[in-house]
Amino acid sequence: METLIEPLSFAFFQKGLFVASLSGALLGFIGVFIVLRGMSYIGHGLSHSIFGGFAAAQLFAAQFYLLGAGLWGIASALAITTVAKRSRVGADAAIGVITTASFALGVALFAKFGNSGPSFESALFGSILGISVTQIVGLIVISAVAGLFVFFRYRSLLFMTFDPEVADVSGVRVNRTDAYLMIILSLSILATLTVIGVTLVAAMLVIPAVVARMLTDSFSKMLLISTIVGTLSGLIGMYASYYAGVPSGTMIVLVGAAVFGIVLAITGGRGLRRSVGLDSHAETVVVAPIAAR
């Protein structure tokens, strides 16, 4: 009990605990759609792309670096989906070209001009002590927007996640919904950048969702489990970060990886071998009504 209570006497830790838990929950929640669509690489790519915008924005207006990074990330996400759908270039190749070029640009700009905002290390590995009240409010708002988006578009997202081609001919606006999802993903990465860092945020998009996938076949349960795993990883990781004296993002990811290892050992990886598809209940409740529209 002493170990749990002692850090709570510090205001910075209370703030950090809240932010780390909410960040883990947000990434775990959004990560379900990314993992089920076989797009785990896009989280890694967008985080690196946002780093390019993070560096470029500081050359013009350091106080608006978050806005610049956010716009850059959204533009990259939309560019990836456009290139992948309108050319012979696959999604993985489009992600590789656009995002790695953006990351390289960010490194070059930092090396050439330095930075007047958050440090290079904070951007890469996260530093929860550097988060401002404005960023906390932004994280809360983006989390709320993500939750509302999934709530109101749940059936369309579910149908699109498992069978985008059929969803398209059945009246679901796949391109528009996909664009909205990419925008929310970019904003989610941006909002958690200070907590987890560019190099590690992709891991928290994938790990909770993969853990949930090993535990259930139900889409709704997967959303819940992934969110819980992300929240606990953030909470426990923050405590571990405090006592270990290492960046918060590092410990959050290590805790998530430990949970993955435990679940993998218990389940034998059964969930990883399941074919991606809807359970019979989801097919009856979701696919039929949408197809009938």
SULMO-V448732 format. One record per residue. N is the residue number from 1. PHI is phi in whole degrees, -180 to 180 (none if undefined). NEAR is the number of other C-alpha atoms within 12 Angstrom. Layout:
n: [N/N]
phi: [PHI/PHI]
near: [NEAR/NEAR]
This chain:
n: [1/2/3/4/5/6/7/8/9/10/11/12/13/14/15/16/17/18/19/20/21/22/23/24/25/26/27/28/29/30/31/32/33/34/35/36/37/38/39/40/41/42/43/44/45/46/47/48/49/50/51/52/53/54/55/56/57/58/59/60/61/62/63/64/65/66/67/68/69/70/71/72/73/74/75/76/77/78/79/80/81/82/83/84/85/86/87/88/89/90/91/92/93/94/95/96/97/98/99/100/101/102/103/104/105/106/107/108/109/110/111/112/113/114/115/116/117/118/119/120/121/122/123/124/125/126/127/128/129/130/131/132/133/134/135/136/137/138/139/140/141/142/143/144/145/146/147/148/149/150/151/152/153/154/155/156/157/158/159/160/161/162/163/164/165/166/167/168/169/170/171/172/173/174/175/176/177/178/179/180/181/182/183/184/185/186/187/188/189/190/191/192/193/194/195/196/197/198/199/200/201/202/203/204/205/206/207/208/209/210/211/212/213/214/215/216/217/218/219/220/221/222/223/224/225/226/227/228/229/230/231/232/233/234/235/236/237/238/239/240/241/242/243/244/245/246/247/248/249/250/251/252/253/254/255/256/257/258/259/260/261/262/263/264/265/266/267/268/269/270/271/272/273/274/275/276/277/278/279/280/281/282/283/284/285/286/287/288/289/290/291/292/293]
phi: [none/-61/-63/-78/-85/-52/-65/-70/-76/-101/-62/-65/-74/-60/-64/-64/-64/-64/-66/-65/-66/-68/-63/-62/-65/-64/-68/-64/-66/-70/-61/-59/-67/-69/-68/-66/-91/67/-118/-57/-68/-70/-64/-62/-67/-66/-62/-71/-66/-62/-60/-62/-67/-58/-75/-65/-63/-69/-73/-108/-156/-59/-71/-111/-63/-67/-64/-63/-65/-65/-64/-65/-64/-64/-61/-65/-62/-67/-65/-62/-66/-68/-63/-67/-90/-108/-143/-81/-76/-72/-62/-65/-69/-63/-62/-61/-71/-68/-78/-70/-64/-65/-65/-61/-63/-61/-62/-63/-67/-62/-65/-81/-113/75/-143/-114/-108/-57/-69/-58/-66/-64/-66/-77/-116/86/-152/-67/-70/-90/-79/-99/-62/-61/-67/-64/-61/-61/-63/-65/-64/-65/-62/-66/-62/-62/-63/-67/-61/-67/-63/-82/-114/-57/-65/-63/-65/-64/-63/-67/-64/-96/-151/-62/-68/-67/-60/-64/-78/-97/105/-79/-80/-63/-62/-68/-64/-63/-64/-60/-63/-65/-65/-66/-61/-62/-67/-66/-63/-62/-66/-101/-59/-67/-81/-107/93/-59/-74/-117/-63/-62/-63/-77/-77/-99/-58/-59/-67/-67/-60/-63/-64/-74/-102/-152/-102/-84/-64/-64/-68/-63/-59/-67/-64/-62/-64/-66/-61/-63/-63/-66/-63/-66/-66/-67/-63/-67/-62/-63/-64/-62/-82/-87/71/-123/-55/-60/-59/-60/-71/-62/-67/-64/-65/-60/-65/-65/-62/-58/-62/-66/-65/-62/-67/-74/-88/70/73/-57/-64/-72/-96/-71/-73/-75/-174/-83/-75/-61/-66/-65/-63/-71/-79/-102/-67/-60/-62/-69/-64/-81/-73]
near: [7/8/13/18/12/15/22/20/13/14/13/22/29/23/27/42/36/30/44/51/40/38/55/55/43/49/55/50/44/47/50/45/42/37/36/35/27/21/30/31/28/42/47/36/41/55/51/45/46/53/52/42/44/48/43/39/32/29/24/19/19/22/18/23/29/37/28/28/41/38/28/35/45/32/28/41/41/33/26/36/34/24/23/22/19/14/14/12/18/18/29/26/22/30/35/28/25/36/37/27/23/32/36/24/25/35/28/20/25/28/14/13/19/19/28/21/26/32/22/30/24/31/44/34/33/39/36/43/31/30/33/21/16/16/30/30/19/28/35/26/21/31/34/22/24/34/26/15/25/26/17/14/26/27/30/35/38/39/39/36/34/31/26/23/17/22/30/24/18/21/22/30/23/29/25/20/30/33/23/24/35/35/33/40/46/46/43/48/53/48/45/55/51/44/51/51/43/41/34/39/54/42/40/58/52/41/46/51/49/44/45/42/40/34/32/28/29/27/36/28/22/34/38/28/31/42/38/30/46/48/34/35/46/44/35/33/42/47/34/29/33/31/18/14/15/23/34/47/49/38/39/52/45/31/32/43/29/22/30/34/20/17/26/23/16/15/19/16/21/20/27/23/16/18/16/22/25/26/22/14/15/23/21/16/18/29/32/19/18/28/23/15/14]
